[in-house]
Amino acid sequence: MKRALYLTTLVVAVVTIAAIGCQTDTDKQEKIEIRLASIHEVQVNIAESFPEQIFVYIKGGLADSCTTFHELITERSGNTINIQVTIERPRNAICIQIYSYFEQNIALGSDFTRGESYTINVNGTTTNFDYPG
């Protein structure tokens, strides 16, 4: 009797582990909420290197203990750099309501023209900088 109970428990455990391990990306997407991050700070820094490198420091908010940084996408059009920052959290999760922050440093490279002005747009928060001549 004990052996049958042991085998039944083992089979249930193996099936459960297999079912959890076989989740598809679609299952994960349905369980994860991805949205734009709240941006608190954007700073442009010019590294003293040769050639000079432009970096953007971004500080954003995480609404609760379940929310984490997800992704950063950078696109450039002329003198405007658009950066989209997203966060993710489990859908319908009950989480500790502690607001925290994430920080990201993004290298934009050295393809900038001296003496020109540039605009950095991060989720609607913009800052401008002049590349020194």
WOVEN-V705344 format. One record per residue. N is the residue number from 1. RES is the residue in one small letter. SS is DSSP state (A for helix, B for strand, O for the rest). PSI is psi in whole degrees, -180 to 180 (none if undefined). OMEGA is omega in whole degrees, 0 to 359 (none if undefined). Layout:
n = <N N>
res = <RES RES>
ss = <SS SS>
psi = <PSI PSI>
omega = <OMEGA OMEGA>
//
This chain:
n = <1 2 3 4 5 6 7 8 9 10 11 12 13 14 15 16 17 18 19 20 21 22 23 24 25 26 27 28 29 30 31 32 33 34 35 36 37 38 39 40 41 42 43 44 45 46 47 48 49 50 51 52 53 54 55 56 57 58 59 60 61 62 63 64 65 66 67 68 69 70 71 72 73 74 75 76 77 78 79 80 81 82 83 84 85 86 87 88 89 90 91 92 93 94 95 96 97 98 99 100 101 102 103 104 105 106 107 108 109 110 111 112 113 114 115 116 117 118 119 120 121 122 123 124 125 126 127 128 129 130 131 132 133>
res = <m k r a l y l t t l v v a v v t i a a i g c q t d t d k q e k i e i r l a s i h e v q v n i a e s f p e q i f v y i k g g l a d s c t t f h e l i t e r s g n t i n i q v t i e r p r n a i c i q i y s y f e q n i a l g s d f t r g e s y t i n v n g t t t n f d y p g>
ss = <O A A A A A A A A A A A A A A A A A A A A O O O A A A A A A A B B B B B O B B B B B B B B B B O O O O O B B B B B B B B B B O O O O O B B B B B B B B B B O O B B B B B B B B B B B O O O O O O O O O B B B B B B B B B B O O O O O O O B B B B B B O O B B B B B B O O O>
psi = <-44 -37 -41 -41 -42 -46 -41 -44 -42 -45 -44 -42 -44 -43 -42 -46 -41 -41 -41 -42 -17 20 140 169 -35 -42 -44 -43 -36 -23 -11 133 125 130 169 143 149 130 129 -28 138 124 141 132 140 116 138 79 176 115 162 142 140 131 147 127 129 131 124 170 149 116 -26 -179 -14 -14 135 162 139 -64 157 126 128 131 141 136 102 -122 16 129 118 128 123 124 125 155 163 155 153 133 136 20 148 117 158 130 72 117 131 -175 158 157 137 139 124 127 122 -6 -157 13 66 149 129 140 -1 157 145 150 131 124 115 104 36 -11 119 151 152 152 149 127 119 143 none>
omega = <179 180 179 178 178 180 178 179 180 180 179 180 180 180 179 179 179 180 179 181 184 177 179 176 179 177 180 180 179 182 183 175 179 180 179 179 169 183 181 185 175 179 176 178 177 181 178 179 176 355 179 180 177 177 175 176 180 174 182 185 175 191 181 185 180 185 180 174 180 189 178 180 181 175 179 176 182 182 178 176 177 179 177 181 179 176 179 175 177 180 177 179 173 189 176 184 177 180 179 186 168 177 178 172 183 176 178 177 186 183 181 182 180 177 180 178 181 178 175 179 179 180 178 175 185 172 180 173 176 176 187 182 none>
//
